[in-house]
């Protein structure tokens, strides 16, 4: 039986405006297909099971995914919000989206890495809205100043409307030589969005060595938040250039888009699709396609490990209910 999320994908979407023109619109993609293995020692203690971290109420009563959904609601309406997840998460998806029926839930049959997680929804959106802008968000971030963040994303989207050849990454100010983040070396200035400069990207490093991370910090490079804004068509083109086999598999779904056979077509495409990291296969390989916008001064963290969660709680003063019961994880 198809889940409610898969049924929602078959709702018809207008392909053009009332006079045959398709206006530019901003969509959001939320990446919720990961397993959160590194954080599992903590999330297992919080929830008592092995659910992926995005479905865990780690910082407050809402899950990390619920917080992300509320955050992006400041940027795009639910009918232009696509959550990308996996079939094996279905028992958590039903609970998460019961009160959010207008969201689009795109279910991957299997995990093929972040490249498929980004490019499948980029294709899916472009089939329905060829001129669409998309903003991509992981579902495991802490951001305290949410209005400031949403305003900056919207400003970057405005920049992309007139510079549609670039994939604009959002970079955070680095404070330590973190080896679990990607790093972005800014190049020449290109413009301004939201009061912050936008730069070319000279180089992208994904999870460098300790020595490499220290060199990045000393050179003034930025942490990659893996938040990005681009035309859907630019993401698709980047996939065709850097991951031609995956691109071919995903492009083959289009003939079934919007029909009852679409879930079957996605399943068939994934059977033969390679696993790949978007950061390594696209961002590292093709920096000329990129630009970077530095986030304004705000609190941002990728909640990737128990140690980082505990440091973040200590530095922000957040005190979720489980902390009093469980204390610091062993």
matplotlib code that plots the C-alpha trace (Angstrom):
import matplotlib.pyplot as plt

x = [0.0, 1.3, 1.7, -0.1, 3.1, 3.3, -0.3, 0.4, 2.9, 0.2, -1.7, -1.6, 0.5, 0.0, 2.8, 2.2, 0.6, -2.8, -1.3, 1.0, 4.0, 5.5, 6.4, 9.5, 8.7, 10.8, 10.5, 12.2, 13.7, 14.3, 16.7, 15.3, 16.6, 19.7, 20.1, 22.0, 24.2, 26.9, 24.2, 22.5, 24.1, 22.3, 19.1, 18.6, 18.8, 16.3, 13.7, 14.4, 14.7, 16.9, 14.8, 16.9, 17.8, 15.5, 12.5, 13.9, 12.8, 16.4, 16.3, 12.6, 9.2, 9.3, 11.5, 14.5, 12.5, 9.5, 11.7, 13.1, 9.6, 8.5, 11.6, 11.2, 7.5, 8.9, 10.3, 7.8, 4.3, 3.7, 2.6, 6.1, 7.9, 9.3, 10.5, 12.9, 13.0, 13.3, 10.7, 12.2, 11.3, 7.6, 6.5, 8.0, 6.8, 3.1, 3.4, 5.4, 3.1, -0.3, -0.9, 0.9, -1.2, -0.2, 3.5, 5.0, 6.7, 9.1, 10.0, 13.2, 13.1, 16.7, 19.5, 21.7, 23.5, 23.1, 23.5, 20.3, 18.7, 19.3, 18.9, 15.7, 13.6, 15.4, 14.3, 10.8, 10.3, 11.7, 9.2, 6.4, 7.8, 10.6, 11.6, 11.6, 14.2, 14.9, 16.5, 17.9, 18.0, 19.3, 16.9, 19.4, 20.4, 20.1, 19.4, 18.3, 17.7, 15.2, 13.7, 17.2, 18.1, 14.9, 15.4, 18.9, 17.8, 15.1, 17.7, 20.0, 17.1, 16.6, 20.2, 19.8, 16.9, 19.3, 22.4, 20.8, 24.0, 25.3, 24.5, 24.9, 26.1, 25.4, 28.6, 29.0, 31.8, 34.3, 35.5, 37.5, 39.3, 36.2, 36.9, 33.3, 32.2, 32.8, 34.9, 34.5, 37.3, 35.8, 37.2, 36.4, 33.3, 30.3, 27.6, 25.6, 22.5, 21.0, 23.8, 26.4, 28.8, 28.5, 31.8, 33.1, 34.2, 37.9, 37.8, 35.5, 36.9, 34.6, 35.6, 39.4, 42.1, 42.9, 45.8, 43.6, 40.9, 43.4, 44.8, 41.2, 40.5, 43.7, 42.9, 39.5, 37.4, 33.8, 32.0, 29.6, 26.1, 24.9, 22.1, 22.1, 19.9, 19.8, 17.5, 16.2, 17.6, 21.1, 21.1, 19.9, 22.6, 25.3, 24.1, 24.3, 27.9, 29.3, 27.1, 25.9, 24.8, 22.7, 21.3, 20.3, 18.4, 16.6, 15.8, 14.1, 11.4, 10.0, 7.8, 5.9, 5.8, 2.4, 1.0, 0.1, 3.3, 5.6, 6.5, 7.3, 9.5, 11.4, 11.9, 13.3, 15.6, 17.0, 17.7, 20.5, 21.5, 25.0, 25.5, 27.3, 27.9, 26.7, 29.5, 32.3, 30.9, 29.6, 30.8, 34.4, 34.6, 33.0, 33.7, 33.2, 29.5, 29.3, 29.1, 29.0, 27.1, 28.3, 25.5, 24.9, 25.9, 23.6, 23.7, 24.1, 25.2, 25.0, 23.9, 26.0, 27.4, 26.6, 29.6, 28.5, 25.0, 26.2, 28.6, 25.7, 23.3, 26.0, 26.8, 23.2, 21.7, 19.0, 17.7, 15.5, 13.4, 15.5, 18.7, 17.5, 16.5, 19.5, 22.3, 25.3, 25.6, 28.3]
y = [0.0, 3.5, 5.8, 9.1, 10.8, 9.0, 9.7, 13.4, 13.3, 12.5, 15.7, 17.7, 20.9, 23.7, 23.7, 27.3, 30.6, 31.7, 33.2, 30.3, 31.7, 29.8, 32.5, 32.0, 30.5, 29.3, 25.7, 24.1, 20.7, 19.1, 16.2, 13.7, 10.4, 9.9, 7.3, 9.5, 6.6, 8.7, 10.3, 7.0, 6.4, 9.5, 9.3, 5.7, 6.8, 9.7, 7.6, 4.0, 2.9, 3.4, 6.0, 8.4, 11.6, 13.8, 12.2, 12.7, 15.6, 16.3, 20.0, 20.5, 18.9, 19.1, 16.7, 18.1, 17.6, 19.4, 22.3, 22.4, 22.3, 25.2, 27.1, 26.7, 27.7, 31.2, 30.8, 28.8, 27.4, 23.7, 22.9, 24.0, 22.1, 18.7, 16.3, 13.6, 10.5, 6.7, 3.9, 2.3, 5.5, 5.1, 4.4, 7.7, 9.7, 9.0, 10.5, 13.5, 14.5, 13.7, 17.4, 18.6, 17.2, 19.8, 18.9, 16.9, 13.8, 12.2, 8.6, 7.0, 3.2, 3.0, 5.2, 6.2, 9.0, 12.8, 13.1, 11.3, 13.0, 16.4, 15.5, 13.4, 16.3, 18.8, 16.7, 16.3, 20.0, 21.0, 18.7, 20.5, 24.1, 24.5, 28.0, 27.1, 28.2, 25.7, 26.0, 22.8, 22.2, 19.3, 18.3, 18.2, 21.8, 24.1, 27.7, 30.0, 33.3, 31.7, 34.9, 36.3, 33.0, 32.9, 36.5, 35.7, 32.7, 34.8, 37.4, 34.8, 33.5, 37.0, 37.0, 33.7, 34.9, 37.1, 34.8, 31.5, 29.8, 29.5, 27.1, 29.4, 27.7, 29.2, 29.2, 29.7, 31.5, 28.9, 29.0, 25.8, 23.3, 21.0, 17.8, 16.7, 19.7, 20.6, 23.8, 26.5, 28.8, 32.1, 33.7, 37.0, 38.9, 38.6, 40.7, 41.1, 39.4, 40.4, 42.7, 39.9, 39.5, 36.6, 35.2, 32.8, 29.5, 28.9, 25.4, 23.1, 20.4, 17.8, 16.6, 17.4, 15.9, 17.7, 19.4, 20.4, 21.8, 23.9, 25.3, 26.1, 27.9, 29.9, 30.8, 32.3, 29.5, 29.0, 25.9, 24.4, 24.3, 22.2, 24.7, 25.9, 27.9, 27.4, 27.1, 23.5, 23.4, 24.3, 21.4, 19.1, 20.3, 19.9, 16.3, 15.7, 17.0, 15.4, 12.2, 11.2, 7.7, 8.9, 11.7, 9.3, 7.1, 10.0, 11.7, 8.5, 9.0, 12.1, 10.1, 8.8, 12.0, 12.7, 9.4, 6.3, 4.7, 7.4, 5.5, 2.4, 4.5, 5.9, 2.4, 1.2, 4.2, 3.5, -0.2, 0.8, 4.2, 4.5, 5.7, 9.1, 12.1, 15.4, 17.2, 15.0, 14.4, 17.8, 20.5, 19.3, 18.4, 21.5, 24.7, 26.8, 26.1, 27.5, 30.7, 31.2, 33.6, 33.9, 33.7, 36.7, 36.5, 33.8, 30.5, 27.6, 24.0, 20.7, 18.2, 15.3, 13.6, 13.2, 15.3, 18.2, 18.1, 18.3, 21.1, 23.0, 22.5, 23.8, 26.9, 27.9, 27.1, 24.8, 22.2, 19.6, 17.4, 14.3, 16.0, 16.1, 12.4, 11.0, 13.5, 13.4, 10.3, 7.8]
z = [0.0, -0.8, 2.1, 2.3, 1.4, -1.9, -2.7, -2.2, -4.9, -7.4, -6.7, -10.0, -10.0, -12.5, -15.0, -16.2, -15.1, -16.3, -19.5, -20.3, -18.4, -15.4, -12.8, -10.8, -7.4, -4.5, -3.4, -0.4, -0.2, 3.2, 3.3, 5.8, 4.5, 6.6, 9.3, 11.9, 12.9, 14.6, 16.9, 17.6, 21.1, 22.3, 20.3, 21.4, 25.1, 24.4, 22.5, 23.4, 19.8, 16.7, 14.9, 12.7, 14.5, 12.4, 14.1, 17.6, 19.9, 20.7, 21.6, 22.6, 22.3, 18.4, 16.5, 14.6, 11.4, 12.9, 13.8, 10.3, 8.8, 10.9, 10.0, 6.2, 6.5, 6.8, 3.3, 1.2, 1.6, 2.4, -1.2, -2.4, 0.4, -0.6, 2.2, 0.9, 3.0, 2.8, 2.7, 5.8, 7.8, 7.0, 10.6, 11.7, 8.6, 9.4, 12.9, 11.7, 8.8, 10.2, 11.0, 7.8, 4.9, 2.4, 2.4, -0.5, 0.7, -1.8, -0.7, -1.8, -2.0, -0.6, 0.5, -2.5, -0.6, -0.6, -4.3, -5.0, -2.0, -3.6, -7.3, -7.2, -5.8, -8.1, -11.1, -9.6, -9.0, -12.4, -14.2, -12.5, -12.4, -15.0, -13.7, -10.0, -7.5, -4.8, -1.3, 0.1, 3.9, 6.0, 8.8, 11.7, 12.3, 15.3, 14.3, 17.0, 15.1, 12.6, 11.3, 10.5, 8.8, 6.8, 5.6, 4.5, 2.5, 0.8, 0.0, -1.6, -3.6, -4.9, -6.0, -7.8, -9.8, -11.8, -11.5, -12.3, -13.4, -9.9, -7.0, -4.0, -0.8, 2.6, 4.7, 8.4, 10.1, 11.3, 14.9, 15.1, 12.8, 12.5, 10.5, 10.2, 8.2, 4.6, 4.1, 1.5, 0.4, -0.9, -4.1, -5.8, -4.8, -7.0, -5.3, -2.1, -0.6, 2.7, 3.5, 3.2, 0.3, -2.2, -3.5, -6.1, -4.6, -5.1, -3.5, -1.5, 0.9, 2.3, 5.8, 5.6, 7.7, 11.0, 9.3, 6.3, 8.6, 10.5, 7.2, 6.2, 9.4, 9.2, 5.6, 6.5, 4.9, 5.8, 7.2, 4.7, 6.2, 3.2, 2.8, -0.8, -3.2, -6.9, -9.9, -10.0, -13.6, -12.4, -9.9, -12.6, -14.9, -12.2, -11.8, -15.5, -15.6, -12.5, -12.1, -15.6, -14.7, -11.7, -13.9, -16.6, -14.1, -12.5, -15.8, -17.0, -14.3, -16.1, -18.5, -15.5, -13.5, -11.9, -12.9, -10.8, -12.1, -10.7, -7.5, -9.6, -11.9, -8.9, -7.6, -10.9, -11.2, -7.7, -8.4, -10.9, -9.4, -7.9, -4.4, -4.2, -2.0, -3.4, -1.5, -3.0, -6.4, -7.2, -4.8, -4.6, -8.3, -9.8, -7.7, -10.8, -10.6, -7.1, -5.2, -1.4, 0.8, 4.4, 7.0, 9.1, 12.8, 14.1, 16.0, 13.7, 14.4, 12.6, 15.3, 14.0, 17.1, 20.8, 21.8, 19.6, 20.9, 24.5, 23.7, 21.9, 24.9, 27.3, 25.1, 24.4, 27.7, 26.1, 28.5, 26.9, 29.2, 28.6, 29.8, 33.4, 33.3, 31.4, 31.9, 29.7, 27.6, 28.5]

ax = plt.figure().add_subplot(projection="3d")
ax.plot(x, y, z, "-o")
ax.set_aspect("equal")
plt.show()
